[in-house]
Structure formats: structure tokens, C-alpha cells
Amino acid sequence: MKVKHIINFSRVISILIILTGIITSAFAQKVVSGKSDPQKIYIKPEYKRGLPPILYADLNFNDDNNNGILEANEKAWITLTISNKGKGAAQDLSVTVSDDKSDQYFIIGKVNTIPYLQPDQTTKITIPLEAGMEIMSAEHKLEINIKEHFGYDMDPAYLYVSTMKFREPSLAFSGLEVVDLGEGTAAIVQDGKLQSGEQVKVKVSIQNIGQNVSKNTKYNIICRDQNIYMPDGSGELGDIGMGEVKDFWITVSPNKRVTTKGNLPLFLSLTNDVHRGELSDIQLPIVLDQKPPEAVVLNVKADIDKLQKQVARFEVSSERMTANVGNVMDIKQVPPSKMHRSNAIAVVIGVEKYDHFVQAPYAENDATLIQNYFKSVLGIDKVYIYKSKDVTGYFFDNVFDPSYGELQKAISKGNTDLFIFYSGHGIPSKDGTNAYLLPSDGHIEAIEKQGYNLNKFYENLEKLGARSVTVFIDACFSGASRSSETFKPDNLVAMKGIRIKPNVSSPWNDNPRFTVFSSSSFDETSLAFDPSETGLFTYYLCAGLQGKADANGDKKITSGELERYISEQVKESSMKIRGLQSPQFHGDETIILTEY
């Protein structure tokens, strides 16, 4: 028994010596590798030569807002999908990214080494990028290298990405209006003025006159006179886009003890998430027994020269590398849906080339795309498409006139669902009170004779007697041509200072089956989108119908979901191109447009 104990004890001593050697070796390797965590043991792999790997890589770039530009306080990612299609393992793979510029606020994340990538294996690597608030505007050339232990490296790839310094929002007080009639008011005299002893509603208008969105904007009004009752002086305005105006209401009731002669002691402050372009303690121009001054709204445009708007792009020389910038969706891929409208008809119009003035960029592309979306996504069998050369002379009357037009022959009153899409120029009258669609051979000088009045257009659509009417218009009526980063805007009507206030017929007010999606308000420009070679509105219309607008994930897209998606995306993207574009919507938000 004693001999056995001695033998077992010797075995234990031997095992302890072996373990001590392993631990000592591991700590030595840990020190060599620069690691210092005493709780972890790092054992460096042993790499051995074998058959060579053959590496392939797919590179992608995405940024937070998907516009291909890395803006101040924004994050982005380079994603590499690396595959080994060789017969040997790739060993000790490392990915590095180096920058040709020096900017401490442009941060490139690091990537861990991949010890082994076996034949037919694939791995995905994400490299984070981040732009700090103080980043400078510049185009960075990032060199991406994939190295292998035994030299089976990939050729370098290059990512050109533009960074954009922070563009300041600038919040401004635009004006106010005193309302002394209606619920919540108690006026002594209903005259649009504030008198002592009254309670009125005051509408306060705010505008962002800066070059960026004012995110999560909040207002607060302080009253420095206890004799003035103001119960609702604070609230949230949300995001305010470049040039956008937002209103809020407050209740004001000065008692008979108020003695102030000038502006009442009501002071407005505006704040936002980044604390840039805010307002602090601006005294509101509310004077007893006086009407407030007219509101002032400025025309704010994007400062194109300062944006340096080159979207990200890859440069690769190897046939074993593919690359894609993820800021533009492929809207040419039209997904089929479950929707089928057996009794529906659609008219699609794209007027791009005009005989007597500038073109409407990409309008014919819009029409081609929408024809496919109407058929495959909305389930419409009968889709008639007309392009520039087709839309001449009395085209609009020949199609839409309820007495003799082609549509009245095809529509079964009360049974047919009618869909209309138009992309092209919209033209205002010289006095800005009317708006027209113009055939490709029309003259602006003869707009009232050769143009198709928008009132007439809507009235005739209603008279056709369809069960439902859904209209999509990608056109503006501000007098400016469709523009983009590539195409500069032109003044179509050769007049300055036109303010469009058309008296447009609104059949949707009385006809609940009337739905209208418009690309912009009447005094804005509807933009083109160069990356997709379509209208900006059309691009997001297609993206929304692909499924992006399905907010609740129920595989159905309602008109309300589509409107909200288009509006949000177009507003955000337009401010980075040439100024705010605000899509408009009228109709029933619950209508199901498509189902997957």
C-alpha cells in the first residue's frame, strides 16, 4: 500500500510540472502578444504551410441614413464577406483599413484577426466608422487590405467616402396669431387682439432657417408676470426640417392688473438634441390691444456648394472582389404580391422630353417602373403607358374627358378601380392661381389653351364614376423644373417671385373613395434622384411598395403606411439635395394597396 501511494504521488508531481510549463508558456505568449489581462490565457495558434487558399470578398458600405455620406455625429459600417474557395486553409487573416486623410474625428474601428478560414467556409467582418461632431468636410480614400499569414493576400480595395461637417440648424421665431373665438377662448371683443380680462389662443410659428434638421425640438415659454395666466407654455415640436415651419398653440389670459405697455413678458426658448441653432428667451411680440405683425417665412434652400456631396464608392481591381454601396435600393426588382384587382384599370404617363423647354429628368423611367409596379404589386391587369411622344396635342382630353375620352369607354361606373400616375412638369399660371399639366409639344405662353387645368383633371376623374380613384403625381407646380444634384433647376415660367396659391378642386373632400399622393406642396420643387435615375418621390414610392412601408409587419401596405413612409423619407433626402420637398396626401389611410 505504501508503494502505491508513492507511485501515485509521483504521478501527481509529474502532472503539476507539465501544467506549470504550459501555463508559463501561455503567459509568455500573452506578454509577447501585448495582452495584460491576468484572468485570461492566450495561446497563439501554430500556423503550418499547406495547399493555398483562394480568397473572395464582397464589400458593402452602409451609413445610418443611407445617403452614402458620413455626416457629423453619424455612424457607418464597412462589411466584408470573405469566402475561401481554395483547397487549403487561409490562416491568420487580418483586415486593415487606412485613411489618406488625418482627422481625429473620423474614427475607424479595429478588427480581430481570424485564425483559420477553412476551404468552402465564409466569414463576415464588420468595420465600424464614426464621424464626430467636429468632423471636417473632405473626401477620404480608405485602403482596405486583407492579409494572410503565408502571403496569400488579396489585392487592396479602396473606399472613397465623403465626410460632411456639421451643418447648423437655426431656429427662428416667424410670427404669431391671436385667435379670440372658439373653444377655450373668452373674448370681450372678437377683434383678433388681446385685451385685459380676455382669454385667447395664440398660434406661434417657428421656422428652421438653417442647413440641417433640428431634431427633437422642444419649446418653452416663461411668463414673468403672475397676473398673466398661461397653462400650456411648453411642449414638443419633433424634428423640424430645413426651411420647415411648425406651429404650436398656447393659452394667454391677462387679468385687469396687467400694466405692461409694450410686449408682454412672455419669453420663448427652443431647444434640440444637439443644442445647436437654439433660441433662448426671445420676447414674443404680444402687445395688449394690438394685432401682432404678419408672420415672416423665409425661402430656405440647401447650400449646394458647401455640401461636397459625392456619395461613397468602391474601387476594386481584383476579379475576386465585388462591392456595393448600400445607400440605394434596387427598385427595378419588382416583387410579386398576393393582390389581384380583377376590375381595375391604370393610366401611366411619363413626359420627359418637351419640344419648347427643358426636360423633366427620368420621367420616362418613372413611367416604366410604375407600369411594372401597378401590374405586379397592385395587381392591375390593364395598365396603359404613355411617354413623351404620345402626350401631344389634346392627349389629356382624349384620355380623360368623361364624355368621349378613352377611359369612359373602359370604366364600368361604380365597379372599376381607377389608378393614375403622372411624372413630368407641372406649370403654374402667370398669376399663380391655377396649375396645369402640359403636353410635350405645348407652349408655356399658351398654357391656358394648351395645358390641362388640374381642376379639370380632378373633376373629370370624378365624373368618370369609377368605384375608386387613386392618383400619384410626381410633378411640382412652383414654376421650377425638376432638378437633382446633376440637373440644375430652371425657371420654366421666366417670372420671379411667383407664389403658388392655386384654387384646386378637391373631390376627395366629398368622395371617400378618392385618394391622392402628390410629390410636393405647390410652392416646392419636386426633385429627381440621380442614383436610381428616377424622381425622388417615385423612388420612395417603389421602395415603399417593395415592403419598406409595411410599418407593422402584417404583410399588408395601407395608403396611410405608404404615405407616412414616403413623406418621412422624401423630406429627409430632399434636404440633402436641393431643399425641402414635402409630399402631400389626401384620402382614406386604411385602404389596403397591396398584400404579400
Sequence and secondary structure as in RCSB ss.txt:
>XXXX:A:sequence
MKVKHIINFSRVISILIILTGIITSAFAQKVVSGKSDPQKIYIKPEYKRGLPPILYADLNFNDDNNNGILEANEK
AWITLTISNKGKGAAQDLSVTVSDDKSDQYFIIGKVNTIPYLQPDQTTKITIPLEAGMEIMSAEHKLEINIKEHF
GYDMDPAYLYVSTMKFREPSLAFSGLEVVDLGEGTAAIVQDGKLQSGEQVKVKVSIQNIGQNVSKNTKYNIICRD
QNIYMPDGSGELGDIGMGEVKDFWITVSPNKRVTTKGNLPLFLSLTNDVHRGELSDIQLPIVLDQKPPEAVVLNV
KADIDKLQKQVARFEVSSERMTANVGNVMDIKQVPPSKMHRSNAIAVVIGVEKYDHFVQAPYAENDATLIQNYFK
SVLGIDKVYIYKSKDVTGYFFDNVFDPSYGELQKAISKGNTDLFIFYSGHGIPSKDGTNAYLLPSDGHIEAIEKQ
GYNLNKFYENLEKLGARSVTVFIDACFSGASRSSETFKPDNLVAMKGIRIKPNVSSPWNDNPRFTVFSSSSFDET
SLAFDPSETGLFTYYLCAGLQGKADANGDKKITSGELERYISEQVKESSMKIRGLQSPQFHGDETIILTEY
>XXXX:A:secstr
 HHHHHHHHHHHHHHHHHHHHHHHHHHHHHHHTT   TT           S   EEEEEEEEETTSSS EETT E
EEEEEEEEE SSS EEEEEEEEEESS  TTEEE     EEEE TT EEEEEEEEEE TT   EEEEEEEEEE TT
S     EEEEEEEE      EEEEEEEEE SSTT B SS SSS  TT BEEEEEEEEE SSS EEEEEEEEEE  
TTEE S  EEEEEEE TT EEEEEEEEEE TT    SB SEEEEEE TT  S EEEEE   BTTS          
   HHHH     EEE   TTEEEEETTS  TTS    S  EEEEEEEEEE    SSS   TTHHHHHHHHHHHHH
HTS EEEEEEEEGGGS TTHHHHHH TTTSHHHHH  TTT EEEEEEES EEE TTSS EEE  TT  GGGHHHH
SEEHHHHHHHHHHTT SEEEEEEE   SSB    SSS   BTT  SS         GGGT TTEEEEESS TTS 
  EETTTTEEHHHHHHHHIIIIIT TT SSEEEHHHHHHHHHHHHHHHHTTTTS    EEES TT EEEE 
